[in-house]
C-alpha cells in the first residue's frame, strides 16, 4: 500500500498585504515569546520581499525584533546560521535586530 502526501507543495503563492499581516497574529506555544514566534514563522514561510514587508508591519507595531526563544536565541542569530539567508539577516539588522 502506498501512502499519498497530505499536501502538495505550492509554488508561486500569492502573498497579499492582508496575508502578510495575518502572520502578526500567529499564536505561539506557551513557552515561546509571541514576538519571537511570529518573526520566526514569517522568516520560515515568506519570500524575501514579503518578509521585508512583514518586518515593516512588525516594527510599526513596536514589537520586539530582538525577542528570544527559551535558549536565548534571537531570530537574527538563527537566520545567520543559514548560508542562503544573508538578505533576510540584512532586513532584520536594518530594522534594529542585534
Phi and psi in degrees as GROMACS dihedral restraints (atoms count N, CA, C in turn):
[ dihedral_restraints ]
;  ai    aj    ak    al  type     phi  dphi    fc
    3     4     5     6     1  -102.5    20    10
    4     5     6     7     1   137.9    20    10
    6     7     8     9     1   -92.6    20    10
    7     8     9    10     1   140.3    20    10
    9    10    11    12     1   -96.8    20    10
   10    11    12    13     1   141.3    20    10
   12    13    14    15     1   -61.0    20    10
   13    14    15    16     1   143.8    20    10
   15    16    17    18     1   -69.7    20    10
   16    17    18    19     1   -38.0    20    10
   18    19    20    21     1  -132.3    20    10
   19    20    21    22     1   145.5    20    10
   21    22    23    24     1   -90.6    20    10
   22    23    24    25     1   146.4    20    10
   24    25    26    27     1   -69.3    20    10
   25    26    27    28     1   131.3    20    10
   27    28    29    30     1  -101.1    20    10
   28    29    30    31     1   125.0    20    10
   30    31    32    33     1  -107.8    20    10
   31    32    33    34     1   152.9    20    10
   33    34    35    36     1    56.1    20    10
   34    35    36    37     1    44.9    20    10
   36    37    38    39     1   -62.8    20    10
   37    38    39    40     1   150.5    20    10
   39    40    41    42     1   -92.3    20    10
   40    41    42    43     1   122.9    20    10
   42    43    44    45     1  -109.7    20    10
   43    44    45    46     1    93.8    20    10
   45    46    47    48     1   -75.2    20    10
   46    47    48    49     1   163.6    20    10
   48    49    50    51     1   -57.6    20    10
   49    50    51    52     1   -40.2    20    10
   51    52    53    54     1   -63.3    20    10
   52    53    54    55     1   -41.3    20    10
   54    55    56    57     1   -65.9    20    10
   55    56    57    58     1   -41.1    20    10
   57    58    59    60     1   -61.0    20    10
   58    59    60    61     1   -45.2    20    10
   60    61    62    63     1   -64.6    20    10
   61    62    63    64     1   -29.9    20    10
   63    64    65    66     1   -57.3    20    10
   64    65    66    67     1   -28.1    20    10
   66    67    68    69     1   -66.6    20    10
   67    68    69    70     1   -19.5    20    10
   69    70    71    72     1   -65.3    20    10
   70    71    72    73     1   -19.7    20    10
   72    73    74    75     1  -107.0    20    10
   73    74    75    76     1     8.6    20    10
   75    76    77    78     1   -63.8    20    10
   76    77    78    79     1   130.5    20    10
   78    79    80    81     1   -90.8    20    10
   79    80    81    82     1   132.7    20    10
   81    82    83    84     1   -86.9    20    10
   82    83    84    85     1   168.4    20    10
   84    85    86    87     1   -67.6    20    10
   85    86    87    88     1   165.6    20    10
   87    88    89    90     1   -55.9    20    10
   88    89    90    91     1   -39.1    20    10
   90    91    92    93     1   -93.6    20    10
   91    92    93    94     1     8.0    20    10
   93    94    95    96     1  -110.9    20    10
   94    95    96    97     1   133.1    20    10
   96    97    98    99     1   -65.6    20    10
   97    98    99   100     1   132.2    20    10
   99   100   101   102     1   -57.7    20    10
  100   101   102   103     1   -43.6    20    10
  102   103   104   105     1   -64.7    20    10
  103   104   105   106     1   -40.7    20    10
  105   106   107   108     1   -61.4    20    10
  106   107   108   109     1   -46.7    20    10
  108   109   110   111     1   -60.6    20    10
  109   110   111   112     1   -49.9    20    10
  111   112   113   114     1   -67.0    20    10
  112   113   114   115     1   -36.4    20    10
  114   115   116   117     1   -67.0    20    10
  115   116   117   118     1   -42.6    20    10
  117   118   119   120     1   -65.4    20    10
  118   119   120   121     1   -43.6    20    10
  120   121   122   123     1   -63.5    20    10
  121   122   123   124     1   -38.9    20    10
  123   124   125   126     1   -63.7    20    10
  124   125   126   127     1   -45.0    20    10
  126   127   128   129     1   -58.7    20    10
  127   128   129   130     1   -44.1    20    10
  129   130   131   132     1   -70.8    20    10
  130   131   132   133     1   -22.0    20    10
  132   133   134   135     1  -107.7    20    10
  133   134   135   136     1   -22.8    20    10
  135   136   137   138     1  -108.2    20    10
  136   137   138   139     1   153.0    20    10
  138   139   140   141     1   -71.6    20    10
  139   140   141   142     1   164.2    20    10
  141   142   143   144     1   -55.0    20    10
  142   143   144   145     1   -48.4    20    10
  144   145   146   147     1   -65.0    20    10
  145   146   147   148     1   -34.7    20    10
  147   148   149   150     1   -73.3    20    10
  148   149   150   151     1   -36.7    20    10
  150   151   152   153     1   -64.4    20    10
  151   152   153   154     1   -42.8    20    10
  153   154   155   156     1   -60.6    20    10
  154   155   156   157     1   -42.3    20    10
  156   157   158   159     1   -62.8    20    10
  157   158   159   160     1   -44.5    20    10
  159   160   161   162     1   -59.5    20    10
  160   161   162   163     1   -46.5    20    10
  162   163   164   165     1   -60.3    20    10
  163   164   165   166     1   -35.4    20    10
  165   166   167   168     1   -61.4    20    10
  166   167   168   169     1   -45.5    20    10
  168   169   170   171     1   -65.0    20    10
  169   170   171   172     1   -40.9    20    10
  171   172   173   174     1   -60.2    20    10
  172   173   174   175     1   -49.9    20    10
  174   175   176   177     1   -72.5    20    10
  175   176   177   178     1   -28.9    20    10
  177   178   179   180     1   -63.8    20    10
  178   179   180   181     1   -25.0    20    10
  180   181   182   183     1   -89.5    20    10
  181   182   183   184     1     9.3    20    10
  183   184   185   186     1    56.8    20    10
  184   185   186   187     1    38.7    20    10
  186   187   188   189     1   -84.1    20    10
  187   188   189   190     1   162.1    20    10
  189   190   191   192     1   -86.9    20    10
  190   191   192   193     1   100.4    20    10
  192   193   194   195     1   -71.5    20    10
  193   194   195   196     1   -12.9    20    10
  195   196   197   198     1  -106.8    20    10
  196   197   198   199     1    20.8    20    10
  198   199   200   201     1   -61.0    20    10
  199   200   201   202     1   152.1    20    10
  201   202   203   204     1  -121.3    20    10
  202   203   204   205     1   159.6    20    10
  204   205   206   207     1   -87.6    20    10
  205   206   207   208     1   178.0    20    10
  207   208   209   210     1   -60.0    20    10
  208   209   210   211     1   -19.5    20    10
  210   211   212   213     1   -86.4    20    10
  211   212   213   214     1    -2.7    20    10
  213   214   215   216     1    85.1    20    10
  214   215   216   217     1    11.6    20    10
  216   217   218   219     1   -88.0    20    10
  217   218   219   220     1   141.4    20    10
  219   220   221   222     1   -93.1    20    10
  220   221   222   223     1   166.8    20    10
  222   223   224   225     1   -63.3    20    10
  223   224   225   226     1   -38.9    20    10
  225   226   227   228     1   -60.0    20    10
  226   227   228   229     1   -42.7    20    10
  228   229   230   231     1   -65.1    20    10
  229   230   231   232     1   -32.2    20    10
  231   232   233   234     1   -72.7    20    10
  232   233   234   235     1   -45.1    20    10
  234   235   236   237     1   -59.2    20    10
  235   236   237   238     1   -40.7    20    10
  237   238   239   240     1   -63.5    20    10
  238   239   240   241     1   -18.4    20    10
  240   241   242   243     1   -78.0    20    10
  241   242   243   244     1   -13.9    20    10
  243   244   245   246     1   -98.8    20    10
  244   245   246   247     1   121.7    20    10
  246   247   248   249     1   -53.9    20    10
  247   248   249   250     1   -45.0    20    10
  249   250   251   252     1   -91.0    20    10
  250   251   252   253     1    19.0    20    10
  252   253   254   255     1  -114.4    20    10
  253   254   255   256     1    21.6    20    10
  255   256   257   258     1   -59.2    20    10
  256   257   258   259     1   -38.1    20    10
  258   259   260   261     1   -66.5    20    10
  259   260   261   262     1   -36.2    20    10
  261   262   263   264     1   -66.1    20    10
  262   263   264   265     1   -42.4    20    10
  264   265   266   267     1   -61.3    20    10
  265   266   267   268     1   -38.6    20    10
  267   268   269   270     1   -63.5    20    10
  268   269   270   271     1   -42.3    20    10
  270   271   272   273     1   -59.7    20    10
  271   272   273   274     1   -46.2    20    10
  273   274   275   276     1   -62.8    20    10
  274   275   276   277     1   -47.8    20    10
  276   277   278   279     1   -61.8    20    10
  277   278   279   280     1   -41.0    20    10
  279   280   281   282     1   -64.9    20    10
  280   281   282   283     1   -18.6    20    10
  282   283   284   285     1  -107.7    20    10
  283   284   285   286     1    19.3    20    10
  285   286   287   288     1   101.5    20    10
  286   287   288   289     1     1.9    20    10
  288   289   290   291     1   -71.9    20    10
  289   290   291   292     1   140.4    20    10
